[in-house]
Amino acid sequence: QVQLVESGGGLVQPGGSLRLSCAASGSFFSIDAMGWYRQTPGKERELVATISRGSTTNYADSVQGRFTISRDNARNTVYLQMNSLKPEDTAVYYCNAVVQRSNWDWSNDWGQGTQVTVSS
């Protein structure tokens, strides 16, 4: 069983910053790719950013240059530094991880989500 626990969401004014964290715990061999996705009511969940185990990153066009994803493999933790936040960044942000549970067992796991609200 793998648990992904997010933290760091909240209310921030436009132009402000927030840092999200997501820590993986439980029993597993290793974690491959990790990422952040977001969802607003009535819309599908969308990719924000992903990072490979070797720290190759990928960003949605809408956050490129404003958000930075990073990870600490020793702590099984992924971070999302969000700068220059806009009201359209308001969403529930979900952590995602591709987890190797055993030699032949992989899973795609999600956190419970953390609310980010950008408003004056």
Contacts in CASP RR format, 6 or more apart in sequence:
PFRMAT RR
TARGET T0000
AUTHOR 0000-0000-0000
METHOD contacts of the structure
MODEL  1
QVQLVESGGGLVQPGGSLRLSCAASGSFFSIDAMGWYRQTPGKERELVAT
ISRGSTTNYADSVQGRFTISRDNARNTVYLQMNSLKPEDTAVYYCNAVVQ
RSNWDWSNDWGQGTQVTVSS
1 26 0 8 1.000
1 27 0 8 1.000
2 24 0 8 1.000
2 25 0 8 1.000
2 26 0 8 1.000
2 27 0 8 1.000
2 28 0 8 1.000
2 97 0 8 1.000
2 99 0 8 1.000
2 101 0 8 1.000
2 107 0 8 1.000
2 109 0 8 1.000
3 24 0 8 1.000
3 25 0 8 1.000
3 26 0 8 1.000
3 111 0 8 1.000
4 22 0 8 1.000
4 23 0 8 1.000
4 24 0 8 1.000
4 95 0 8 1.000
4 96 0 8 1.000
4 97 0 8 1.000
4 109 0 8 1.000
4 110 0 8 1.000
4 111 0 8 1.000
4 112 0 8 1.000
5 22 0 8 1.000
5 23 0 8 1.000
5 25 0 8 1.000
5 111 0 8 1.000
5 112 0 8 1.000
6 20 0 8 1.000
6 21 0 8 1.000
6 22 0 8 1.000
6 93 0 8 1.000
6 94 0 8 1.000
6 95 0 8 1.000
6 111 0 8 1.000
6 112 0 8 1.000
6 113 0 8 1.000
6 114 0 8 1.000
7 20 0 8 1.000
7 21 0 8 1.000
7 22 0 8 1.000
7 114 0 8 1.000
8 18 0 8 1.000
8 19 0 8 1.000
8 20 0 8 1.000
8 21 0 8 1.000
8 114 0 8 1.000
9 18 0 8 1.000
9 20 0 8 1.000
9 93 0 8 1.000
9 114 0 8 1.000
9 115 0 8 1.000
9 116 0 8 1.000
10 18 0 8 1.000
10 114 0 8 1.000
10 115 0 8 1.000
10 116 0 8 1.000
10 117 0 8 1.000
11 117 0 8 1.000
11 118 0 8 1.000
11 119 0 8 1.000
12 18 0 8 1.000
12 85 0 8 1.000
12 116 0 8 1.000
12 117 0 8 1.000
12 118 0 8 1.000
13 118 0 8 1.000
13 119 0 8 1.000
13 120 0 8 1.000
14 85 0 8 1.000
14 86 0 8 1.000
14 87 0 8 1.000
14 118 0 8 1.000
14 119 0 8 1.000
14 120 0 8 1.000
15 83 0 8 1.000
15 84 0 8 1.000
15 85 0 8 1.000
15 86 0 8 1.000
15 118 0 8 1.000
16 83 0 8 1.000
16 84 0 8 1.000
16 85 0 8 1.000
16 118 0 8 1.000
17 81 0 8 1.000
17 82 0 8 1.000
17 83 0 8 1.000
17 84 0 8 1.000
17 85 0 8 1.000
18 82 0 8 1.000
18 85 0 8 1.000
18 116 0 8 1.000
19 79 0 8 1.000
19 80 0 8 1.000
19 81 0 8 1.000
19 82 0 8 1.000
20 36 0 8 1.000
20 79 0 8 1.000
20 80 0 8 1.000
20 82 0 8 1.000
20 93 0 8 1.000
20 95 0 8 1.000
20 114 0 8 1.000
20 116 0 8 1.000
21 77 0 8 1.000
21 78 0 8 1.000
21 79 0 8 1.000
22 34 0 8 1.000
22 36 0 8 1.000
22 77 0 8 1.000
22 78 0 8 1.000
22 79 0 8 1.000
22 95 0 8 1.000
22 97 0 8 1.000
22 111 0 8 1.000
23 75 0 8 1.000
23 76 0 8 1.000
23 77 0 8 1.000
24 31 0 8 1.000
24 76 0 8 1.000
24 77 0 8 1.000
24 97 0 8 1.000
24 99 0 8 1.000
24 109 0 8 1.000
25 76 0 8 1.000
27 101 0 8 1.000
28 99 0 8 1.000
28 100 0 8 1.000
28 101 0 8 1.000
29 100 0 8 1.000
29 101 0 8 1.000
29 102 0 8 1.000
29 103 0 8 1.000
30 53 0 8 1.000
30 99 0 8 1.000
30 100 0 8 1.000
31 53 0 8 1.000
31 73 0 8 1.000
31 76 0 8 1.000
31 97 0 8 1.000
31 98 0 8 1.000
31 99 0 8 1.000
31 100 0 8 1.000
32 52 0 8 1.000
32 53 0 8 1.000
32 97 0 8 1.000
32 98 0 8 1.000
32 99 0 8 1.000
32 100 0 8 1.000
32 106 0 8 1.000
33 50 0 8 1.000
33 51 0 8 1.000
33 52 0 8 1.000
33 53 0 8 1.000
33 97 0 8 1.000
33 98 0 8 1.000
34 50 0 8 1.000
34 51 0 8 1.000
34 71 0 8 1.000
34 78 0 8 1.000
34 95 0 8 1.000
34 96 0 8 1.000
34 97 0 8 1.000
34 98 0 8 1.000
35 47 0 8 1.000
35 48 0 8 1.000
35 49 0 8 1.000
35 50 0 8 1.000
35 51 0 8 1.000
35 69 0 8 1.000
35 78 0 8 1.000
35 95 0 8 1.000
35 96 0 8 1.000
35 97 0 8 1.000
36 48 0 8 1.000
36 49 0 8 1.000
36 50 0 8 1.000
36 69 0 8 1.000
36 78 0 8 1.000
36 80 0 8 1.000
36 93 0 8 1.000
36 94 0 8 1.000
36 95 0 8 1.000
36 96 0 8 1.000
37 45 0 8 1.000
37 46 0 8 1.000
37 47 0 8 1.000
37 48 0 8 1.000
37 93 0 8 1.000
37 94 0 8 1.000
37 96 0 8 1.000
38 45 0 8 1.000
38 46 0 8 1.000
38 48 0 8 1.000
38 89 0 8 1.000
38 91 0 8 1.000
38 92 0 8 1.000
38 93 0 8 1.000
38 94 0 8 1.000
38 116 0 8 1.000
39 45 0 8 1.000
39 46 0 8 1.000
39 91 0 8 1.000
39 92 0 8 1.000
39 94 0 8 1.000
40 90 0 8 1.000
40 91 0 8 1.000
40 92 0 8 1.000
45 94 0 8 1.000
46 60 0 8 1.000
47 58 0 8 1.000
47 60 0 8 1.000
48 59 0 8 1.000
48 60 0 8 1.000
48 63 0 8 1.000
48 67 0 8 1.000
48 69 0 8 1.000
48 80 0 8 1.000
48 93 0 8 1.000
49 57 0 8 1.000
49 58 0 8 1.000
49 59 0 8 1.000
49 60 0 8 1.000
49 63 0 8 1.000
49 67 0 8 1.000
49 69 0 8 1.000
49 80 0 8 1.000
50 57 0 8 1.000
50 58 0 8 1.000
50 69 0 8 1.000
50 96 0 8 1.000
51 57 0 8 1.000
51 58 0 8 1.000
51 69 0 8 1.000
51 70 0 8 1.000
51 71 0 8 1.000
51 78 0 8 1.000
53 73 0 8 1.000
55 70 0 8 1.000
55 71 0 8 1.000
57 69 0 8 1.000
59 65 0 8 1.000
59 67 0 8 1.000
59 69 0 8 1.000
62 88 0 8 1.000
63 82 0 8 1.000
63 89 0 8 1.000
66 82 0 8 1.000
66 83 0 8 1.000
66 84 0 8 1.000
66 85 0 8 1.000
67 80 0 8 1.000
67 81 0 8 1.000
67 82 0 8 1.000
67 83 0 8 1.000
68 80 0 8 1.000
68 81 0 8 1.000
68 83 0 8 1.000
69 78 0 8 1.000
69 79 0 8 1.000
69 80 0 8 1.000
69 81 0 8 1.000
70 78 0 8 1.000
70 79 0 8 1.000
70 81 0 8 1.000
71 77 0 8 1.000
71 78 0 8 1.000
71 79 0 8 1.000
72 79 0 8 1.000
78 95 0 8 1.000
78 97 0 8 1.000
80 93 0 8 1.000
82 89 0 8 1.000
82 116 0 8 1.000
85 116 0 8 1.000
85 118 0 8 1.000
86 118 0 8 1.000
87 118 0 8 1.000
87 119 0 8 1.000
88 118 0 8 1.000
89 116 0 8 1.000
89 118 0 8 1.000
90 116 0 8 1.000
90 117 0 8 1.000
90 118 0 8 1.000
90 119 0 8 1.000
91 115 0 8 1.000
91 116 0 8 1.000
92 113 0 8 1.000
92 114 0 8 1.000
92 115 0 8 1.000
92 116 0 8 1.000
93 113 0 8 1.000
93 114 0 8 1.000
93 115 0 8 1.000
93 116 0 8 1.000
94 110 0 8 1.000
94 111 0 8 1.000
94 112 0 8 1.000
94 113 0 8 1.000
95 110 0 8 1.000
95 111 0 8 1.000
95 113 0 8 1.000
96 108 0 8 1.000
96 109 0 8 1.000
96 110 0 8 1.000
96 111 0 8 1.000
97 108 0 8 1.000
97 109 0 8 1.000
98 106 0 8 1.000
98 107 0 8 1.000
98 108 0 8 1.000
98 109 0 8 1.000
99 106 0 8 1.000
99 107 0 8 1.000
99 108 0 8 1.000
99 109 0 8 1.000
100 106 0 8 1.000
101 107 0 8 1.000
END
